[in-house]
Amino acid sequence: MAIYLKDVIFEFENHRVIDQVDLNIIEHRVGIIGVNGSGKSTLARLIAGLISPIHGTIKINDIDIYKDRKSALNTVGIIFQNPDHQIIFPTCIEEISFGLIQQGITRYEAEKEALKILKRFGKLHWAEQLAHNLSQGQRHYLCLIAVLAMKPDVIVLDEPYAGLDLPTSLRLKQTLEKLNQQLVMISHDKEILADFDRILWIDNGKIINDGSFENVFPDFEKEMRRRANVSD
Amino acid sequence: MLAISLAGTSWAHNSRVGFKLAALSLISILIFFITNWILLLFCLIGIVFLYYSVSFNALRKGMNLLRPIVLVIGLIWIFHILRGEYLSGIIICLRLLVLVALANFVTLTSKLSDMMELFLWILNPLKLIGIKTAPIALALGMVIRFTPVLIERAKQLSQSWRARGLRYTNWRIIIPIFITVIDDADRVSEAIRARGGV
């Protein structure tokens, strides 16, 4: 499993959000850190193939995930920070089936598959429930289940722990730990990132530090403290 | 995340969407032949029982959904009274109530994906002239799905307005609502793209 970025540039309204990023990610658990507006979410969206770079190449397992959406669906999934931006359909079973149908199976099979995965996560009773009646944490979980159902090789998560209460985030952590998929996660959480294999520190659209948690995070923290004490 | 939808597996949920919509269309035509207000009142009572046959919760939700149009119906009625047309006013208002309540009933008890499938089927002839129908069906589905979200957005924004403003919200809130809605639409289109829609 490899995520490959070569000379990637992304601009938004003449502002360079991602600036010549080269990456080759083969590690199992990869964290992306950086301040607000540094380009983390844009990088996540590029890796998930939601937006196209204005220059450069992005490939996952040799698949052009922006152009070849059909293969991309089996390759990469993304979980947004806010589940309300992700959930498209009213009932849970429709929400989970949607991606499966897009992958090319019939609706009947998709619903059968959706029930199977709900059962696996002990949430069979959610099937006919309305997603908006679930709690924030449960909706997050639903988004994860909907993506897992599609069996991608890579899952990109954009601050999945933001806004979750303690039990919910612990449960999410346990679930994520068990996954075989390669995970690329935007997070600020020191405890969660501590177990990760590689940390990418992004600032002003450039990767300014890249390495193990022990090598990157202390410097990041020091820099954040420094910035907090400098007045604008 | 809101939607005019009711979770459940009642008889109404299990009936085919095509059947429900066909019945609704038929009743919409037939109701214009009923000119007796007492008969229309009975229709309305019948609808109460229809909702109740699903669940008490359905009845409550159905009543809530009618709230916004009661105002409009009231206005129509007042207009008729001013013109001295008491009886025809009552008849028109009752017809409207019956139809909206029935239409809500169909939406409440139908799955969005079933509706979209039906749209696809209805749009089938367009395929003959080379038009892709899947995006149209998805767009129609999204209209059903996101109308209540728009209303909720408007409520939220007018609350933020009131939290820091002295007066009730006025027309100026329309532009911020518009902007947040476009923003939401961007997010949803990303979500659809992420899972391969269109």
Interface residues (C-beta under 8 A of the other chain):
Chain A: R45 A48 L50 R69 K70 A72 L73 G77 I78 F80 N82 P83 D84 H85 Q86 I87 I88 F89 P90 T91 E94 S97 F98 G99 Q102 Q103 R107 E128 Q129 L130 A131 H132 N133 R139 A146 V147 M150
Chain B: M1 L2 A3 S5 L6 A7 G8 T9 K111 L112 S113 E117 R145 D184 R187 V188 E190 A191 I192 R193 A194 R195 G196 G197
